[in-house]
Amino acid sequence: MGLVVVLLAVGCNAVEKNCEHARDVMAAESERAAKEAIATVEPGQRAELERLAAGEVEHLRKVFVEKCVAQPEATQACIAKIDELLALEHTRKQAIERCGTDEACYDAAKAAAEKSAGECGAAMGPLMNAVNGGP
């Protein structure tokens, strides 16, 4: 019985560490995206948007790990690949930007990204809904 407890503790520790890393990655990505978006608005609106963005990142940092460790095994496998998924997302965005107004190109880039992400694209949605207080 002692070995089972040790194995469970190691497994839980690995899940928690993956969730902590994913939290840090998601917070950094949220901060980057917010800065990018805020740079496009009128200077008079920036302070309020910066305050809102900082609040969202603070909320993410507070609740992410708790919500993350509660996710099913399939989602945990995706969380362990957060760096790879983020790289895929950046590749997807770059491909879509290159498409301009070419709808067929856009659809192809989106389909390629979804194929690359596999089941992780759908698996991460419930986690982000839980973090953001959604369904």
WOLINDA-V233883 format. One record per pair of residues at least 24 apart in sequence whose ideal C-beta (glycine too) atoms are under 7 Angstrom apart, sorted by the first residue. I is the first residue (numbers start at 1). J is the second residue. Records with the same first field share a line. If there is no record, write none. Layout:
I->J ; J
This chain:
15->69 ; 76
16->65 ; 69
18->76 ; 79 ; 80
19->64 ; 65 ; 68 ; 69 ; 79
20->65
21->82
22->68 ; 79 ; 82
23->60 ; 61 ; 64 ; 65 ; 68
25->82 ; 83 ; 86
26->60 ; 64
27->57 ; 60 ; 61
29->86
30->56 ; 57 ; 60
31->57
60->131
63->131
64->131
67->127 ; 130 ; 131
68->127
71->127
74->119 ; 123
75->123 ; 124 ; 126 ; 127
78->120 ; 123 ; 124
81->120
85->117 ; 120
88->113 ; 116 ; 117
